[in-house]
Amino acid sequence: MVNKVKEQSLQREGFFGKRKVLCCQVRYPLLEKGDAPGGEGWISAFYAREARESLEKLCRKWYPLACRASHRLGEDFSPVEVRREYTVIYQGEDFFSAFLDTFVFRGERELDRSRVSHTFSLSEGRYVPLSALFRPGFPYRQTILHQVEQMVSRQSQRQPEEYYMDWPRLLSPRFSPENFYLASEGLVVYYPRRALGPSVLGLPSFLLPYPLFGSGLIPEL
């Protein structure tokens, strides 16, 4: 069951006196009904509500900073641009998975970057946590961390400047089970910016092919 996705958008601007100091745009997906209608209405309603709440939070967070920068820099000031984009990364028979990236710029300077992700049951429209993708009792957290450790170890040997020296100590405490999404090739887990290395690393993401989990995955995957 593959649903068509239409892009929706919300936008707001902020002014300091007569000067525009902030432009905030949030894009989000709207799922149309597929051949076998299921939970797409619930999923679309979730993203519409989440987009409104995110727009409000982003404006509250970045407007004061934009005003202070405008006052400090005067004519050299460029408006702060906050942009949130979505990527629908997976639509299978049973699951829908997407991630949403937020980028913040002032001129050409990137001020921040972050990501959230959601996986839903297409038939019911309910949110699916990471634990629900595995059979009861399967040590999925330990398996994921072991695989990520091996990947980072190889990458850090090739490019040691991309990771902090104490990255092995950071892997487990900075891992969040909410930071995942499904892809056609496997499960992807990711860390926040600067969690494992300098900002040049971006958002560290790790693709774990489904066969790595053996029989630990639920049958739907």
C-alpha positions in Angstrom: 0.0 0.0 0.0 1.7 3.2 -1.2 0.1 6.5 -0.5 0.7 9.6 -2.5 2.2 12.4 -0.5 1.4 16.1 -1.0 3.6 18.8 0.4 2.0 21.4 2.8 3.7 24.5 4.1 3.4 27.0 7.0 5.4 30.3 7.1 5.8 33.2 9.5 8.0 36.3 9.5 9.3 38.3 12.4 10.2 42.0 12.4 12.3 44.2 14.7 10.8 47.6 14.1 10.4 47.8 10.3 13.3 45.4 9.6 12.5 41.8 8.8 14.8 39.7 11.1 13.3 36.2 10.9 11.8 34.0 8.2 10.5 30.6 9.4 9.1 27.9 7.1 7.9 24.5 8.0 7.0 21.9 5.3 5.2 18.7 6.2 3.5 15.7 4.4 -0.1 15.1 3.7 -0.9 11.5 2.9 -3.7 10.8 0.3 -5.7 7.7 0.6 -4.2 4.7 -1.1 -5.8 1.6 -2.6 -6.4 0.2 0.9 -7.3 3.1 3.1 -6.0 2.8 6.6 -4.3 5.2 9.1 -3.2 7.9 6.6 -5.8 10.3 8.1 -4.3 10.0 11.6 -0.8 10.3 10.2 -1.7 13.5 8.2 -3.4 15.0 11.3 -0.4 14.3 13.4 2.0 16.1 11.0 -0.4 19.0 10.6 -0.6 19.5 14.4 3.2 18.9 14.8 3.9 21.5 12.1 1.8 24.2 13.8 3.5 23.5 17.1 7.0 23.4 15.6 6.5 26.7 13.8 5.5 28.3 17.1 8.4 26.8 19.0 11.0 27.7 16.3 9.8 31.3 16.1 9.9 31.7 19.9 13.4 30.2 20.0 15.0 32.2 17.2 13.2 35.5 17.2 15.0 37.0 20.3 18.4 35.9 18.9 17.5 37.5 15.5 16.5 40.8 17.2 19.8 40.9 19.3 21.9 40.2 16.2 20.0 42.9 14.2 20.6 45.4 16.9 24.3 44.5 17.2 25.2 44.3 13.5 23.1 47.1 12.1 23.3 47.3 8.3 25.5 44.2 8.2 22.7 42.1 9.5 21.1 39.3 7.4 17.7 37.8 8.5 17.8 34.5 10.3 16.2 31.8 8.1 14.7 28.8 9.8 13.7 26.0 7.4 12.3 22.6 8.2 12.1 20.0 5.4 10.7 16.5 5.5 11.8 13.3 3.7 9.5 10.4 3.3 12.1 7.6 3.4 10.0 4.5 3.6 6.5 3.3 2.6 6.0 -0.4 2.8 3.0 -2.6 3.2 2.9 -2.1 6.9 5.0 1.0 7.8 5.5 4.7 6.9 8.7 6.3 8.0 9.9 9.9 7.6 12.4 12.3 9.1 12.3 16.1 9.4 15.4 18.2 9.3 15.5 21.8 10.7 18.2 24.1 9.3 19.0 27.6 10.7 21.0 30.1 8.7 22.0 33.7 9.0 23.4 34.7 5.6 25.8 31.8 4.6 26.5 30.9 8.2 24.8 27.8 9.5 23.6 28.3 13.1 22.0 25.0 13.8 20.8 21.7 12.4 18.6 19.1 14.0 16.4 16.1 13.1 13.3 14.3 14.3 11.8 11.2 12.9 8.6 9.2 13.1 7.5 5.7 12.1 3.9 4.7 11.9 1.7 1.7 11.3 -0.1 2.4 8.0 -3.1 0.2 8.8 -3.7 1.9 12.2 -2.0 5.2 12.0 -0.3 4.7 15.4 3.3 5.6 16.2 5.7 2.7 16.2 8.6 2.8 18.8 11.9 1.2 18.1 11.3 -1.6 20.5 8.1 -2.7 18.6 10.2 -3.6 15.6 11.8 -6.5 17.4 10.6 -9.8 18.9 10.2 -9.7 22.7 13.4 -10.4 24.6 15.7 -9.6 21.6 18.7 -7.4 22.8 18.1 -4.8 20.1 19.8 -1.9 21.9 23.0 -3.9 22.5 23.0 -5.2 18.9 22.6 -1.6 17.5 25.3 -0.1 19.7 27.7 -3.0 18.8 27.2 -2.4 15.1 27.5 1.4 15.4 30.7 1.0 17.4 32.2 -1.1 14.6 31.2 1.4 12.0 32.6 4.4 13.9 35.8 2.6 14.7 36.4 2.0 11.0 35.4 5.6 10.1 37.5 7.2 12.8 40.6 5.2 11.6 40.2 6.7 8.1 39.2 10.2 9.3 40.1 10.7 13.0 39.4 14.4 12.9 35.7 13.8 12.5 35.1 12.2 15.9 35.9 13.1 19.4 38.8 11.1 21.0 36.4 9.7 23.6 33.6 8.7 21.2 33.5 5.1 22.6 32.4 6.5 25.9 29.7 8.7 24.3 28.0 6.1 22.1 25.7 4.6 24.7 24.6 7.6 26.8 24.0 9.7 23.7 22.0 7.1 21.9 18.2 7.8 21.9 15.7 5.1 20.8 13.6 7.8 19.3 16.3 8.7 16.8 15.6 6.1 14.1 13.8 5.6 10.8 13.2 2.8 8.3 14.8 2.6 4.9 14.4 0.0 2.2 17.9 -1.4 2.9 17.6 -1.4 6.7 17.2 0.4 9.9 18.9 3.8 10.3 19.8 5.2 13.7 21.3 8.7 14.1 22.8 11.0 16.7 22.4 14.7 17.3 24.8 17.2 15.9 28.0 17.4 18.0 27.1 14.2 19.9 30.1 12.2 18.6 32.2 14.8 16.9 32.5 18.4 15.8 29.8 20.1 13.8 31.6 19.3 10.5 30.4 15.7 11.1 26.7 16.8 10.7 24.2 14.3 12.0 26.0 11.0 12.4 23.7 8.4 10.8 24.2 4.6 10.5 22.5 2.2 8.2 22.0 -1.2 9.7 20.9 -3.8 7.1 17.9 -5.9 8.3 19.8 -9.2 8.0 22.1 -8.0 10.8 19.3 -8.6 13.2 18.6 -12.2 12.1 15.4 -13.5 13.5 15.1 -10.7 16.0 13.0 -8.5 13.7 9.2 -8.8 13.6 7.9 -10.7 10.5 6.6 -7.5 8.9 10.2 -6.4 8.2 
